[in-house]
Amino acid sequence: MNEMARLQQRRLALYGWMLAAPALALMSLFAFYPAIATFWHSLFTRGTSRRPSIFAGFENYGDLFADPTFWTVATNNLIYAGVTIPVSIIFALIMALWANAHIPARSFVRSAYFTPTILPMIAAANLWLFFYTPDLGVIDQITGFFGASPTNWLGQPETALASVIIVTIWKEAGFFMIFYLAALQTIPPDLREAARIEGAGRWTYTRRVLLPLLMPTTIFVFVNAMINSVKLIDHLFILTKGGPNNASKLILYWIWEMAFAYFDSPHAAAMTILVLLVLGLVAVAQFRLVEKWTHYR
Amino acid sequence: MNNAMTAVSNKRTLPDFDKVLDTLGAWVLAIVWISPLLFAAWAALQPSGTALGLDFSSPLTFENFTYVWGAVPWGGYFANTVILVTLILAGQLVLCTLAGFAFARFEFKGRDTLFILVLLQLFILPEVLIVENYAIISKLGLFDTALGIGLPYMASAFGIFLLRQAFKSVPIELEEAARIEGCSWMGVLWKVYMPAAKPVYLAYALVSIATHWNNFLWPLIVTNSPDTRPLTVGLSLFGAPETGVDISVISAATIMTIAPLLMAFLIFQRQFIQAFLRAGIR
């Protein structure tokens, strides 16, 4: 009998492995192996037909740190993350509160907020090109009406990154709204009633009741926004190409440029590893945070 | 009692101040949020070259659309995108269902470690590994093929995670009942678990379609011919400012490429948002 149970258990284990194997194999091929291979290749010099590539230790990383472009791009990406993450979360929350309130034309409001989410980033960039075009664009037409002179929003270093940031916020806020909307619908309406009877105003209710209850959603959205601040760079291809003079260049775009425009894959690999390290830290931090918050629930 | 009644009726006749503000704010933000789309739609209907002045008296024209349609093989790009999205979704559904089932209902050695590895993949983005994945796809001889674009996305950690959660929430009694009736493991999966996870499948499918319809960087890297290039890459080549195409034409091309997805969204938006809300992707 015992023998039978053990046999059954082993058969189940085998089934489990077989079911998971195809996915795990593909995942290894396109995520785990390339991550390790990237690290390995980041330790070698760039080979040419004359000089084969040789082991260089962490030289490629040293080159990156010595390159002023690295610091510009890293700073840009920090600003990009530092602005897009909080601003799109705040917009998402406001949108969700409004899209959840009993207001006229609510379904129109909901779809208006959500529509940018389903557009390709490339298309979004094209739409915004129409806003940013100097002199002829919508923004300059409006400011020109008030007598301001035309501005080359995408072509000058002071405004290029900001222009890119606005498109990203426009694109992702509606997506995050959905998660807040889902969370808001699980909050019982009695809570608001109870808070009102206790004399809590709207602001107090939002701050003391709503926000803490939405915290797990906020963590989830925050992590997604963080990943997006690495990932969402498609619009650069249309709007600025990272320019002028690297003023709007972001890390992933730079990696693409190094690898596929300058064919310098060792340095691209080193940069990729740095990004993966940061993402890994984010992953660990998220698991910690989620653990902490699930204790409260 | 009487007082309470008057208070209620007061509330009805006088809409309270907060609500008016909320409505106004919500509407203004909504209009701001779709204005880029509206402007583009309007620009696309202006004669090219003359456009852009916010002069609403000029006549509307469809010539931009006919010009754009003739200039680039959009029909092929559409077909490529549809094939690509279908291929990826099919692969994801099969692989993630099997793996999600394994992680939800089977005990095997190393399962928890493997699951953590799967979760880790949520952070190792395929987008970041472009350099190495490009080398792998080339070595496999899949460069410039639909499979080459799709393969790295098929074992989706997000999909595995979602389906595992969905399968775990199915009461085990349902499974036992089916097994007493003689169902095999695959039968149980097919007849009990997959139907129970329907809303999750719907939500996941919609997210996957939207993601891969819109994906750009990876397809840009692994395609180099009109026979495989998806819409986004085609649009980016067409819209590049250095080609000197003017904004009405770019707007027409943009509107044309997003129209199918936009219409699908407007038709299915209730299901889409409901799917998200119900499946509880949180």
Chai-1 contact restraints between the chains, C-beta under 6 A:
chainA,res_idxA,chainB,res_idxB,connection_type,confidence,min_distance_angstrom,max_distance_angstrom,comment,restraint_id
A,L12,B,F106,contact,1.0,0.0,6.0,A-B,restraint_1
A,A13,B,F108,contact,1.0,0.0,6.0,A-B,restraint_2
A,G16,B,A102,contact,1.0,0.0,6.0,A-B,restraint_3
A,G16,B,F106,contact,1.0,0.0,6.0,A-B,restraint_4
A,G16,B,F108,contact,1.0,0.0,6.0,A-B,restraint_5
A,W17,B,F108,contact,1.0,0.0,6.0,A-B,restraint_6
A,L19,B,L98,contact,1.0,0.0,6.0,A-B,restraint_7
A,L19,B,F101,contact,1.0,0.0,6.0,A-B,restraint_8
A,L19,B,A102,contact,1.0,0.0,6.0,A-B,restraint_9
A,A20,B,A99,contact,1.0,0.0,6.0,A-B,restraint_10
A,A20,B,A102,contact,1.0,0.0,6.0,A-B,restraint_11
A,P22,B,L95,contact,1.0,0.0,6.0,A-B,restraint_12
A,A23,B,L95,contact,1.0,0.0,6.0,A-B,restraint_13
A,A23,B,A99,contact,1.0,0.0,6.0,A-B,restraint_14
A,A23,B,A155,contact,1.0,0.0,6.0,A-B,restraint_15
A,L26,B,M154,contact,1.0,0.0,6.0,A-B,restraint_16
A,L26,B,A155,contact,1.0,0.0,6.0,A-B,restraint_17
A,M27,B,Q121,contact,1.0,0.0,6.0,A-B,restraint_18
A,M27,B,A155,contact,1.0,0.0,6.0,A-B,restraint_19
A,F30,B,N133,contact,1.0,0.0,6.0,A-B,restraint_20
A,F30,B,P152,contact,1.0,0.0,6.0,A-B,restraint_21
A,A31,B,Q121,contact,1.0,0.0,6.0,A-B,restraint_22
A,A31,B,I124,contact,1.0,0.0,6.0,A-B,restraint_23
A,P34,B,L129,contact,1.0,0.0,6.0,A-B,restraint_24
A,P34,B,E132,contact,1.0,0.0,6.0,A-B,restraint_25
A,P34,B,N133,contact,1.0,0.0,6.0,A-B,restraint_26
A,A35,B,I124,contact,1.0,0.0,6.0,A-B,restraint_27
A,A37,B,E132,contact,1.0,0.0,6.0,A-B,restraint_28
A,T38,B,E132,contact,1.0,0.0,6.0,A-B,restraint_29
A,W98,B,A26,contact,1.0,0.0,6.0,A-B,restraint_30
A,A101,B,D22,contact,1.0,0.0,6.0,A-B,restraint_31
A,I103,B,D22,contact,1.0,0.0,6.0,A-B,restraint_32
A,I103,B,T23,contact,1.0,0.0,6.0,A-B,restraint_33
A,I103,B,A26,contact,1.0,0.0,6.0,A-B,restraint_34
A,V109,B,A26,contact,1.0,0.0,6.0,A-B,restraint_35
A,V109,B,A30,contact,1.0,0.0,6.0,A-B,restraint_36
A,S111,B,Q269,contact,1.0,0.0,6.0,A-B,restraint_37
A,A112,B,A30,contact,1.0,0.0,6.0,A-B,restraint_38
A,A112,B,W33,contact,1.0,0.0,6.0,A-B,restraint_39
A,A112,B,I34,contact,1.0,0.0,6.0,A-B,restraint_40
A,Y113,B,W33,contact,1.0,0.0,6.0,A-B,restraint_41
A,I118,B,A210,contact,1.0,0.0,6.0,A-B,restraint_42
A,I118,B,L261,contact,1.0,0.0,6.0,A-B,restraint_43
A,I118,B,F265,contact,1.0,0.0,6.0,A-B,restraint_44
A,L119,B,I258,contact,1.0,0.0,6.0,A-B,restraint_45
A,P120,B,N214,contact,1.0,0.0,6.0,A-B,restraint_46
A,P120,B,T232,contact,1.0,0.0,6.0,A-B,restraint_47
A,I122,B,F216,contact,1.0,0.0,6.0,A-B,restraint_48
A,I122,B,T232,contact,1.0,0.0,6.0,A-B,restraint_49
A,I122,B,L235,contact,1.0,0.0,6.0,A-B,restraint_50
A,I122,B,S236,contact,1.0,0.0,6.0,A-B,restraint_51
A,A123,B,T254,contact,1.0,0.0,6.0,A-B,restraint_52
A,A123,B,I258,contact,1.0,0.0,6.0,A-B,restraint_53
A,N126,B,G239,contact,1.0,0.0,6.0,A-B,restraint_54
A,N126,B,I250,contact,1.0,0.0,6.0,A-B,restraint_55
A,N126,B,T254,contact,1.0,0.0,6.0,A-B,restraint_56
A,L127,B,P36,contact,1.0,0.0,6.0,A-B,restraint_57
A,L127,B,A40,contact,1.0,0.0,6.0,A-B,restraint_58
A,W128,B,P36,contact,1.0,0.0,6.0,A-B,restraint_59
A,F130,B,F39,contact,1.0,0.0,6.0,A-B,restraint_60
A,F130,B,A40,contact,1.0,0.0,6.0,A-B,restraint_61
A,F130,B,A43,contact,1.0,0.0,6.0,A-B,restraint_62
A,F130,B,I247,contact,1.0,0.0,6.0,A-B,restraint_63
A,L136,B,L52,contact,1.0,0.0,6.0,A-B,restraint_64
A,V138,B,F39,contact,1.0,0.0,6.0,A-B,restraint_65
A,Q141,B,L54,contact,1.0,0.0,6.0,A-B,restraint_66
A,I178,B,F276,contact,1.0,0.0,6.0,A-B,restraint_67
A,A182,B,L277,contact,1.0,0.0,6.0,A-B,restraint_68
A,T217,B,R282,contact,1.0,0.0,6.0,A-B,restraint_69
A,K231,B,L125,contact,1.0,0.0,6.0,A-B,restraint_70
A,K231,B,E127,contact,1.0,0.0,6.0,A-B,restraint_71
A,D234,B,F216,contact,1.0,0.0,6.0,A-B,restraint_72
A,F237,B,S236,contact,1.0,0.0,6.0,A-B,restraint_73
A,I238,B,G239,contact,1.0,0.0,6.0,A-B,restraint_74
A,A259,B,V131,contact,1.0,0.0,6.0,A-B,restraint_75
A,S265,B,V131,contact,1.0,0.0,6.0,A-B,restraint_76
A,A268,B,V131,contact,1.0,0.0,6.0,A-B,restraint_77
A,A269,B,V131,contact,1.0,0.0,6.0,A-B,restraint_78
A,T272,B,V128,contact,1.0,0.0,6.0,A-B,restraint_79
A,V275,B,V128,contact,1.0,0.0,6.0,A-B,restraint_80
A,L279,B,F123,contact,1.0,0.0,6.0,A-B,restraint_81
A,A283,B,F123,contact,1.0,0.0,6.0,A-B,restraint_82
